[in-house]
Each structure stands twice: as structure tokens, then as C-alpha cells.
């Protein structure tokens, strides 16, 4: 997550995106998050909070040992043991070598779990888990992988809610209790798979061209706003139901309404470094994993989330860094 003043509670950050003469954001508590029901496509697997405490200890390497074998015996993670002993890939060790086993709580990843869902289940920021485990892009998790959990407090998983709630509804409630943003979804939204299936998602070839995602009136530009707030994108006022189109060819990595203040949100990955975001939509025409083409209709303009009039909030991110979309969009 971004440092202040850029990092703000999401609803507050959006609240100052539009000038007084244009559409204004309202606190999420003052209005419904979504006025049009959509399919919630991003539904992480429920997380079994299986974290077990591991005491700080030492281990003498035996003949035939590998770091993965030692991790399995000790309950610690490979990355934590490697970091504690200054080991680098391919993690060469020798019989008789003394290794330090770092203490802490370690969660064992199950199939379908995502980084965000694990973070929410334990009440820990995903960014802190990334740092504690030295995770790097593209942040793919493997079934059986152990993640060291920052802090030493007891696990405090989110309550599952009433049985009649949908999975999507429960996930939204859990996410709303945290400061979840686009950066978290990009880095922690991929479900864990087995070793033979965990590989970066295929990305549609990108030719470097972006087009305007909607026709309308620009009501807020990129950058600093009054009161120390910041807009990481642009806002385009349009009529409800107008088409929202993919700004470039790519693959949908998120289509849902689980991020507080953004309403119905779509994220499209265009290559290894570019992601575009489309918020406040009325309806979706895509789901996670869909491949879309430049100019393809992906949604309708709406006013879901923390806005009180129809508009599109649009962002471009290069890597995990927001950039001014107007620098990359055609003039006029």
C-alpha cells in the first residue's frame, strides 16, 4: 500500500476526486455500495486457519536433507529458513551444517486460497505477509506452501456470517473491514495451485496503445486534490448505461464489488507491467480470466460505490505504480 498522503482510506481518497461543480463522492455508509446486482466473479476459497506456532530452534542437516524436507519437519517455511541462514537459490546445504529455524506462526496454503483471503482470515495486511515471506511478482502461491504470519497474536479469522449469505456477500463483508485496494488485488488475488499448475497467467499481447474507455466529460484529473488527498486516475461523467470499453487488449484479472468505495470494479492486465482499472460500473459483461480486445464493451457506466451520479473512474498502473492516464490516451 502507498505511503501517505497517497495512502488514504479508500472511501476518503475517492471523496475528493471530483471538483465542486461536478459529481461528488459520498461516504460509503451514506449510500448503497451497488445499485445494480452483478455477478461477483472473484470468490476466494474459504481459508482454513491452520497456522501452527513454531519455536525458534536449530537443526543439524542430515545426509539426504533438502531445505524443503527440513521445512516440512520443522513446520517453518522454506523462505523463512533460507532468509534466517543467508541461503540463496538453489539453497545448497551440507550434512552437519547447523541451520537456524525461525520461530513464528506459519499458515499452510490450501488449493484455491488467495493471498488476500489468507490475510483477511488472520487479520493481517497482505503487504506485511508479502514482506515477511519475501514474495515477489507475480505473487503465485502453491498448495502446501507455508506462509509466515507477521506478529505473534492469536489467529482471528473472520466470522463466516449467516448461512443464508452468499459466498460473495461474506467475502465483501470481510474485505470491507480492511483497507483493501487495487494493489492488493493485483498482488494477492491469484488462487493457489499445485506445483505443475502454478505459472503466470497467459497475457494477451499488448501493442502499447490505449484508447479512451468511455465517452463523456472529464470531471476530475489525476493527481493531488484539496485537503492533501490524491486521485490515482481520472473520472469521466457519462449517462448511466453508456458503454465502458477495454482501453487495450488484455486479460481480466478481477471483476467484482469487494473493494470498499469502488463499486463494481474491473481490472485488466495488459502485459507483465500494465493494468487498467474501471470503477463504479452498473453491469459487467466479462468475468475473471476472460481475454478482451481493445475497444470491447466490458461494462456499462453506473454509479455503484461512493458516487452520487453516473461516471467511470479509470486508472492505469505500470507495475504497481499509478500513472496519469491522460499521458497515454489519445488527445481530444
N, C-alpha and C positions, 0 to 999 in steps of 0.2 A: 504494500500500500504506500501511497505517495506521502512525503513529508509535508507538514503544514507550511504555508497556508493552503497548498494544493489539496492535501488530505483533509477532508471535512466529512462530517456525517453526510451520507448521500442525499438525503432529503434536503438538508440545509444547503448543500452545494448547488442543487438544482434550483433552489428557491430564488436565486439571484441571477439566473441565466438570461432573463428577458427584461428589457427596459420598461419603464412605467407606461409607455404608450403602446405596448404590445401585450401579448398574452403573458400572464403571470403564473408562477408556480405557487401552489398552496401546500402546507404541511400535509403529509400523507394521512395523518389522523383526521383531517377535516373533510376527506372525501374518500370514496371507494378507490381501491387500487386499480380496479379494472371495471369498465362499464360494459364490456363485451366479453362473453366467455370464449376462451380459446383453448385449444388442446395444449396441455402442459407437457412438452416433449422431454424435458430434461428431468428425469426422475431417478436420482441416485439410489442404489441398493441400500436398504436399511443397514446400518452399521451395528454389528455385534461388538459391544465394548469389551474386548477380551484382553485389554492391556494387563500385563503382569509386571510386578516390580522385580528388578534385577539388582542385586547388591554389587557394589564395587568390589572387584576381586582381581586376582592374577591367574594366568593359565599358562602351563608349560606345554609347548607344542609337542605332539607325539608324531611318530612316523605315520605317514599317510594322511595327516590332518590337512585340511584346507581352511580358508577363512570362513567359507560357508558352513563347514562341519562344526567349527568352533562356535559360530554364531548360533547354530541350531542347538548345540549342547548347553550354551550359556544362557540363551534367551535374549541376548543383545542383538543388535543389527550389525550387518557386515560393515556398513558405512561408519557406524559409531566406533567399532573396534579398529577399523583402519585409521580413522582420524585420531583416535587416542594413542596410536602407536606409530604415527607418521608413515603409514604404508600407502603406497600408490599402486594403481593397476600395473601389472597383473597380481598384486598382493603376494609376492613371493615370501614364504616363511620357511623356517628350518627346524628340524627336531631339536628340542632342548631350548629353543628360544622362549623367553618369558614375555607374555603379552598382557597388557592391562585390559581388563574388561570393565568398561564404564558403566556405572550404575544408572538407574533411571527406570521409567516406565516405557514399555515397548508394546505397540499395537501390531498384531499380525493381520495383514491385509487379506480380505476375502474377495472372491470373484465379484465384480460389478461395483465394488465400493469406489468412491471418488475421493480425492484429497479433501475437497470442501466438506463432504458428508462426514468424513473422519474428524476433521477439525471441529465441526459443529457438534458431533456426538460427545466430544470431550471438553467442549467449551474453550478451545484454544484457537488462536488466529492461525489460519493456514500459512501465512507468511512466516510465522515462527517455526512451524513444522518444517517448512522448506529449508530454513536456515539451520535448524538443529540437525537435519539429515543430509545437508549438502546437496539437495536436489537441484538438478539443472534442467533447462529446456531440453526436450518437450515435456518434462514432468510426468513421464509414464510410470504407473505403478504396476507391480507384478503380484499375482496371487502368491501368498506365502511370505512376501517381503515384510520385514519388520520396520516400523517407524518409531523413532524415539520421540516421546511426547515432552515438550518443554514444561518446566515446572514440576513440582512434586506433590501437588494436591490430588485428592481422590478424583476418579473419573466422575463426571457429572453429565451423563447422557441426556439428550432432550427427551421429554416425555412423548410417547407415541400418539397421544391425543385420543379422542373418542373413536370407537371402532367404525362409526359411520363416515368419518372423514376420509377423503380420497388420499392416496399417497402424495399426489401433487399438493394438496392442501396442507398436509402435515409438513412437507418439505418447505413450503412457503413460510409457515409459522416459524419453523426452526431457523430458516435463513433470515427472517425479519428481525430476529433477536440479536443479530450480529451485524457488524459493518462490512457486509459483503459487497464487492464491487466488480466491475468488468475484469480487472486484473486477476482477481481470484478465480473467476470462471475460466479465463484463458489458461491459467496455470494449473488449476486443480479440478477441472471438470471432466477429465477423461477417465472412464471406468477402468478398474484394474483387470488385466487379463493374464493368461498363462504365458510362460516364457516364449512359447512358439507363436503367440498371437500379439504380444506387446511390440508394436512397431509404430512409428509415426503415421498418422492418418494421411492417406493419399490426398494431395492438394492439386486442384485444377491449375494448369499452367497459367501464369499471370504475365500479361504483356506490359504492365506498368501504367496502364491507362485507368483513370477513374472518371465516372460521369456523375452528374447530379442525381441524387436518389429520389428527389421529389420536386415537383413544380410548386412554387409558392413564393411567399415574401420572407426574406431573411429578417428575423426579429431579434436575433442575438448572435454575435460573433464569438470567435474563440478568444480566450484569454481572461485577464483579470477583470473583476467586476467590483462594484461598490461594496464596502464593508469587508474587504480582504478575501472575498470569495473568488471562485475561478470556474470558468466554463471550459471543459476539456473538448468541446466540439462546437457545433453550430445548431441553431434552432430555426426551422422553416415552418411558417404558418401556412396551412392549406385547408381545404374543405375535407370534412370527415368522409372517408370512403375513397378519397383520391389514391391512386396507386403509389406504393413505395417500391422502388426498383433497386436491384443489386447494383452498387456503384462499380463493381468489377466482378469478373468471374471468380468463383471460389467454392468453398465447401462450408455449409452451415455447421457451426460448432455449438450453437446454443439457440434455442427458440423456446422461450418460457416467460413467466412473470414472477420469478422468485427473488428479484433484486429490488429492494425497497426503493420506491420513488420513480423507478424507470418504467413501470407498467409492463406492457407486452414488448419484450426485447428480443432482437435477433442479432447474433454475431456471426460474421462470415470471415473465414480465414482465406487469404488470397495466395500466400506462399509462406515460406518459413518466417517471414518477418512482418507481414501486413495483416491487420484485422480491421474490419469496418463494423460499426455498431449502429443499430436503428431502434430507437426507443419510442414509447407512447403509442404503439400501433393499436389499431382496432381489431384486426383479424390477421391470422397467419395463413400463408399458402405453402410454407415449407416446414420441414422438421429437421431435427439434428441428423447430420450425415448426408443430407441432400447436396448434390452438386448443382450449382446455379450458374447462369451465364450473365454477362454484362447486360444490364437493362431488363432482366427478367423480373416480373412482378412477384414480390416476395411477401407483401403485406398491404394493408390499407391504412391510410393516415387515420389516427384516432386521438383520443385524449385520455388514455389509460395512464395510471401513475399520477404523479404530482403536478398535473397541469389542469387548467380550467378551460381550455379551448383546444381545438384540433391542431396538432402540429407534430413535426418529426424532429427529434433530437438525433443528430448524426455525428459520429466520431470516426476518426481514422487513427489507428495506432501502428507505429512502426516498432516492432518488437513489443515491449510493454510500455512504450512511451507515447502518450497522446501528442499528435501534431495538429497544426492548423489545417483543417480540410480544404479551405479555400486556396491554399498554396498548391493543391494537387488537383483541383477541379477546373474544368474549362471556364474561361471568362464569359461573362454575360449571363 
